[in-house]
Amino acid sequence: MLTESAATQNGQEMTSGNIVITGANGFVGSHALLALAEDEGVSSRLVAACRDQAKIPPAFHGRVHEGDLRDPAYRQALVQNADTIVHAAAWTSLYGHKRQSHALFLEPSLALLGDAMAAGVKRFIMISSTACAPPPQAHDANAPGQAPDFWPHLGNVIAIEDAMRAYGDVGAEMISLRLGLFTGQRYSLGLLPVLVPRLKSHLVPWVAGGRTPLPLIAGEDVGQAVACAVRTQRVDGYQGFNILGPETPKVRDVITFLADEFSLPKPWFSVPFPIAHVFAWSMEQLSKISPWNPFITRSIIYLMRDFGVDNGKARIVLGYLPRHDWHDAVRRQFAEMHVREARPMPLARPIKNR
């Protein structure tokens, strides 16, 4: 693995047509990096952008550019000679933290988008969420997002999509990949690590009987989706795509699997969405006067709704064909959790000030 300085010293100068992946040491970025590295046509053009190169997957041996997207000089270095930007970097939170999400995610993301367009980058690919557009509009991945007021991070994702639409209207190639819920290795903040300790408490109910879909997607399929978006032919303006795994289980299917496979308790009772929403709101209010994360948040309840999304458009336009079973992905994620999760995962990413 070469840093930019090391690459230059070894005569490996940056060339035009670079494919830059931000957040390359995170869940989405690392899987995208490895998927694209397998393609001989693009592997030599890959640039992994991250805050900590030590966390880049060891299997990647290409160029790494370490830095902070809040730094204008770093952003300029990334967009110079770039053909495609895959923006997988994010600071995320499942509740509150509006100011931090704005400063650590929204502002640097919009700045990167603006710098990329000014530098003539041809394609900008954004990692988004199937939850951006509420039911029943979510089936159309081009539908403008509408974030609930209680989830600032999702609102910021939608704000970036809206900025991309504006650039798409003047001819730039803009792709938003609205991904399902992550599972698999090298996970970051995710629903399963949040859900597991709460199931152990015996206090988590079924919501709407667990009958709604839970659109899980394995990391390998995430990587494949990004690779498809990078390789696809000309994209007209702004295009959004819902990206899921090959099968979408129900919430009840997933929790029953966790019970059967890992001996986690099932919920003892069921509540409708309105009651679950009020309970989550009360937990968020309580967290304001306690040192602990809320037991449950309204965003988690929101993610359990039926958004009515599928892979149809991504299959036709991008050639995306997911292959990885959610059961196996959950098993791999649990194997990591046994090593990494000595305590329950916090509901917001740690804040790094360097």
N, C-alpha and C positions, 0 to 999 in steps of 0.2 A: 504494500500500500504506500502510495507516494503523496506527500503533501504537495501543495503548489510550489513551494520553494524547492523541495527535493526534486520535483519533476523538472523544473527549469534547469537545475544544476546538472541533471542527467540528459539534457538535450531534448527533453520531451515537452516542447513548447505547446501552449494552448493553440488550437487550430479552430478555424471557423466551423460553425455547425455544431457546437457543443450542445449536449443535452444535460442540463443542470437539474439535479434533484435536491431541493432543500429539505431539511429535516431527515437527512439520509440515514441517521442512526436511530430513527423512531420506527414504529410499527409499519406504517405505510411506506415510508421512505426506504427502509432496509429491504423490504420485500420487492419494491419496485426496482431498486438498485440491482438485486440479484437476478430478477427476471430479465432485465434489459442487458445485463452483463453476459447472459447466455446467447445473445444475438450478435453474431460477428459483425453484422452491418452497423451496429450502433455502439458496441462495447468500447471501441477506441475513442468515442466521442463523449463518454460519460464523465461527468464531474459531480462528485458527492459533496454537497454543502451541508455543514453541520456545526454545532457548537463544540462537540467533543469527538475528535477522530478516533479516540481509543474505543468508542462504542460502535464503530463501523463493523459490520460482519466480517470476520477474518477471511471469508471466502472471496471477498472483493479485493482486487489488486490494482485497481485503477487510481485515478487522480482524486484527491480529497482536498477541499478548500475549507479550512476551519475559520469560523468567525461568527459574528452576531448580526442578524438582519436589521437591527436598530442602527447599525453603523453604515452611513452613506457610502463610505469608501469600499466597504465589503460588498455592498449591493452592486456598486459599479463594476467591481472586479468580476462578479458572477455573471452579469448580463453582457459584458464585453465578449464579442464573438460567439454568443449563444444563439442557437437556432430555436431551441425549445426549453421552456422552464416548466418543471413539475413542482408545484408548490405543495409540499407535504409537511412543512413545518407548521406547528401550531402550539399555542399555549392554551390549554383547555380547562374548563371547569363545568361541573354538572349543576352548579347553582351559584348565584350571586357573583361576586368578584368582577363587577362591571368595569371598574377603573383599571384593574390589572389586565383584563382581557383586551381592553381598548389599547392600552399602552404596549403590551407584550405580543399581541396578535394582530389586531385590526390595523393599527398605524403602520407597523413594518410591512404588513402584507400589501396594503394599498401603495406604499412607497415602492416596494419591489415591482408591483404591477406597472406603476408609472415609469419606473426606470427601465423596465423591460421594453415597454412600448417606445420610449424615447430612443433606445438603442437599436430598434429595428428587429427585436425578437419576433419570430413568425408565429409561434404558438405558445400559449400560456394555459397550463393544465392545473386546475384547482381541485383539491381534495375536499369534498363537501359531504353532505349527509342526506339520506333518504327522508329524514324528518323535516327538511327545509320547508317544503310545501305541505300544508295540512290536508288531511282527508277532506273532501274527495279529490282535490287537485293534484295530489302527490304522484299519481300514476303518470302524469305528464312531467317529465324531468326538466322541461323547458319552462314550466310554470314558475312565475316569480315566487320567491319564498315569502313566508309570513311567520315570523318567530313569535312565540308567546312571550309576554313581557317579563316573565319570571326567569328567562334563560338568556342572559346576555351573550354568552358565547355563540349560541346558535344565531342570534341576531347579527353578530359580527360576520359569521360565515355568509349569511344572506347579503350583508352589505358588500362584501367582496364580490359575490356573484353579480350584484347589481352594477358594480363598477366594470366588471368584465363585459356585461351586456352593452354598456356604453361604448367600449372599445370595439366590440363586435359589430356594432352599428356602423362603424367607419371602416370595416374591412379586416380587422385583426381576427386571427383564428383563436377562439376562446372555447375551452372545453371544461365543463364542470362535471366531475365524477361524484355523484351522490351515492356514497357507499352505505351498505348495511352495517350491522353491529359486528365489530372485530372479534375474532377469536383465533387462537393459534399461538405460535411462538413469537417471542420478542414483543409481546403486547405492552401497551402503555395503559392509560386510563381507559377502562372498558367496563361493560355492564356485568360480565360474569365475575371478575374480581371484586366488584362492589356488592354483587348480590349474594355471593357465597357466605360471608360472615353474618349477613342479615338472616339468611335462611337458618343458620345455626342457632339463632336467638329464639326461634319458634314464634316470632312476632310478625313475620311477613305473611300477609294473606294472599290468596289468589285474587287477582284483579280481573273482574268480569269472567270469573271462572277459569282463567287461563286460556280462553278460547281464541285470543287474537294472535296473529302471526308474529314471529320474532325473526327478523331477516338477518340471520347470522351469515358471515362471510369469512372464510379462512384467509390467512395472510398470503398464501400462495396465489389464490384467486385475485386478491387485491393487486398483487404484483403483475399478474397477467393482464388485468384490466388497464393498469397504467401503461404497460407495454403496448397494448392494442391502441390506446389513445395516442401514444407517441408515433406509432408506425402508420396509422391510418392516413389515407390520402387527404387531399384538400378538404378542410372543414369551412363551411360558409358561416361566417360571423360567430355568434354564440350558440353553443349546443350543450345541453345537459343530458346526462345519462344516469339512470338508476342502475346500480351495480350490486347484485346479490350473489349468494352461493347457488349451487345447482338445485337445492331444495330449501324451502322456507318452512321450518317447523312452527308449531304453535308454542306459546309460552308453556303450556302444560306439558308438551312433549319434552321440552328442554329440562324443566324442573324434575320431571319423572326420571329422565335419564340421569340427572345429577344424583337423585336419590338411589337409583338402582346401581349406578357405577361407583359412586363415592360415598354412599351411605349418608347423604345429607337429608335432613328432614323435609317433608313436604308441608306446605301450608295446611293449617287446620280448618280454615274458614275462608269465605269469599266475600268481597265487597265490590260494589259497582264503581265505575270510574269517578263519579262526583265525590263519593265518600273518601276514596283513596287520595284524591287531589287535595281535599281539605286536611286530611291527616298529614300528608307530606308538607303542606303549607305550615301547619302547626309545628312540625319538626324543624323546618327552616327558621321559624321565629325563635324557637327555643335555642337553636345553635348560636344566636346572636348574643346570648348571655351565658353561654357555656363554652368551655375550651375544646369541645369535640365537634366533629363534623355531624351534620344532621343524620339521623337514622335512615331517612328516606327523603328524596327530593321530588318536586313536581316534574322535573325533567325526566326522571326515571319512569314515573307514571306515564308521562307523555310518550316516551319511546315504546311503551307497550300497546299503544293504539294501533289499529289496522290502517296503515297508510295506503294499502292497495297498490303496491309497486311490484314490478317484475323486470326481467332482463330483456324484454322484447326488442326495444330500440337499440340497446347496446349490442345485441346479437346481430342484428341486421346491418347496422352502420359500422360498428367497430370490429365485428367478427369475434366478439367476446363469448367464450364458451366455458363456464366454470366447471371444475372437475372434482373439487375437494370436498369430501363429506364432512358435515359439521360435527358429527360424533367424534371422528378422529382428530379434528382441530381442537375440540374441547378437551380431549384426552391430553394432547400435547400442551395445551395451555395449563391444565392442572398440574402436569409434571413440572412446569416452570414455577407455578405458584407455590409448590411445596418448598422450592429453593428460595424464592424471592420475597414471599409474603409472610414475614415473621409477625406482622401486625396488619390489621385491615387497611386496604388501600384507601388513601385520602380521596375525596371527591373533587379535588382541584390539583393541578400540577404544581410542584414546588416552584417557587419564584427564584430565578437566578439573576443576579444583578451585575455579573461581570461583563 
